[in-house]
């Protein structure tokens, strides 16, 4: 039965991904161009959302633009607004400028607060982006599937692709000031990300066509990586789900953690357990990346390597579950937290990229799900599919 869950989940994602990116590739390329032009004029990306799941996407897209993992690429200004700061339209009213871009998560759920914020942004002259067919944003992208997990995964791939290809137009459109500035931000070591783009191209229509094909290639790449992740790790996912389910049914809780984009995935994991789709039982889960006072106190007073370990000490009890996400499988603070969890008799689950890193090599987790890639955005997208399937498997009893 569980094998069917993994295989069916993969087929849903394959069909939806093919349909979505084949249709939207041209529009995505043009949107990248418009975003690059606005960034070049001093515009900022403002991401906003109100639900727990939307919050994780807001934080994810912001960290990608501000802290790019592509070697040699510039940090681009991005701001995240969530329910923590009060009504979204009120927050946006004091921040948004005409050159800005506003990316909204939750408008597709008919969230009136998000829709109000989008209307305000459009009235101010900002470019607006939404992920549904609410007809409020300037650019609407509606994933062609009802499954909330699959919709979110396609949306994540979309905003990763936007972030990756915005840089192409800086490189090939001369939008940055001066030859030296363009040289510092050229494709360089990251040129493998854009196999269709020849150095020195400047014709807009040609670059749009190449970006369109690059978008399709990336959609194919993530489809293959999701297949590897879900099929190759099917037994590990089943075993992890069985252990996690037993922990939760016995009164245990889930502790989730990671760094950077993986921190936002930990937020999403916790949201999926505490505020699941309709019909599923909410489960106790804690996000160890959530409290900036705890994180900065520990990092400043002791060191960043203990920011998760100390929280495992504070919150973890025998029979609980520690779940980490790491693209490298070797982050020091993740390794220490896993070791501490083991010593305290917690179940340990790890989602890792590359070849599994030290977590797999040193058997630091009871259940390890490996996404075999070195491309961080694609790893995170495949990991999202895997932990969504884990959540589904926990309910499949």
C-alpha positions, 0 to 999 in steps of 0.5 A, a space after each residue: 500500500 505504501 509503495 502505491 502512495 510513493 508511486 502515485 505521488 510521483 505521477 501526480 507531480 510529473 503530470 502537473 509539472 509537465 503541464 504547468 511549465 510547458 504552458 508557462 515557460 514563455 511567460 516566466 521568461 518575460 517576467 524574469 526580464 521585467 523583474 530584472 529591469 525593476 531591480 536595476 531601477 532600485 526596486 525591491 521584491 516584497 513577498 507576503 503571506 498570512 498562513 503558516 504554509 505561506 509564511 514558509 514560502 515568504 521566508 524561502 523566496 526572500 533568503 534566495 534573493 538576498 543570499 544567492 547560492 549561485 557563485 558570483 551573483 549579486 544579493 538582490 533586495 527582498 523583504 518578507 511580510 507575514 502575519 507576525 507583523 499585523 495586517 498585510 495591507 497595513 504593513 505593505 502600505 508603509 513599505 511599497 514603492 512604485 518600482 517594487 515587486 510584490 509576490 503574494 502567497 495565499 491569494 489563491 485561497 481567497 484570503 481577503 487580506 492577501 487580496 487587499 494587499 495585492 490591490 494596494 500594491 497595484 494601485 501604487 504601481 508595483 508589479 504583482 505576482 500571484 500563484 492562483 487564478 484570483 485575477 488580482 495580481 498582474 502576473 498570475 500562475 495557477 498550478 493545474 492541480 488540486 493537491 495542496 502539496 503539489 501546488 506548493 512544490 510547483 510554486 517553489 520551483 517557479 520562484 526558484 526559476 525566477 530567482 535563477 533567471 533574473 540574473 541572466 538579464 543582468 548578464 545579457 541585457 546590460 542593465 547594470 552600470 558600467 562594463 566592470 560591474 557587468 564583468 563582476 556579475 557575469 555567468 562565470 562559474 555558474 554558467 552551467 546553469 544556463 546551457 543555452 546562453 552564449 556569452 555576449 548575447 544582447 538581443 532581447 527576443 533571443 535571450 527570452 527564447 533561451 530562458 524559455 528553454 532553460 526553464 523547461 530544462 529545469 522542469 525536466 531536471 526536477 522531475 527526474 530528481 523527484 523520481 530518484 528521491 521518491 523511488 530510490 528512497 521509498 523504503 527509507 520514507 516508509 520506515 521513517 513514516 512508521 517510526 514518526 507515526 509511532 512516536 506521535 501516537 505514543 505522545 511524542 512530538 516532532 522537532 524540525 530544523 535546518 539552515 537557510 532555505 532548509 530552515 524555511 523547509 523546516 517551517 513548512 514541515 512544522 506547518 504541515 503537521 500542526 496545520 495540515 490539510 482538511 481532514 487530517 489530524 494536527 500533530 505536535 511539532 516545533 520549529 527550531 528555526 522559529 525564534 530569532 531571540 533564541 537563535 541569535 542569543 546562542 549564536 552570539 554567546 556560544 556559537 552558531 554550531 549549538 543553535 539546534 543542539 541546545 534546543 534539542 536539550 531544552 525540548 527533546 524527550 525520549 520518544 520524540 522525533 528530530 527531523 533535519 533538512 540539509 542540502 550538504 549533509 554536513 552542516 556543523 549545527 545540524 550534526 551536533 543536533 542529530 548527535 544530541 538527539 541520538 543521545 537522548 533517545 529521539 528518533 532521527 530523520 534526515 533529508 540530505 542532498 549531494 551524496 548524503 554527506 557526513 549524515 549518511 556516511 557516519 550513520 548520524 540519523 536512523 532514517 536518511 533520504 538522499 536527493 542525489 544532486 549538487 544543485 541546491 534549488 533542485 535539492 530543496 524542491 525534491 526534498 519538499 516532495 519527499 517530506 510532503 510524501 512523508 506527511 501523507 504516509 504518516 496519515 496512511 495507516 
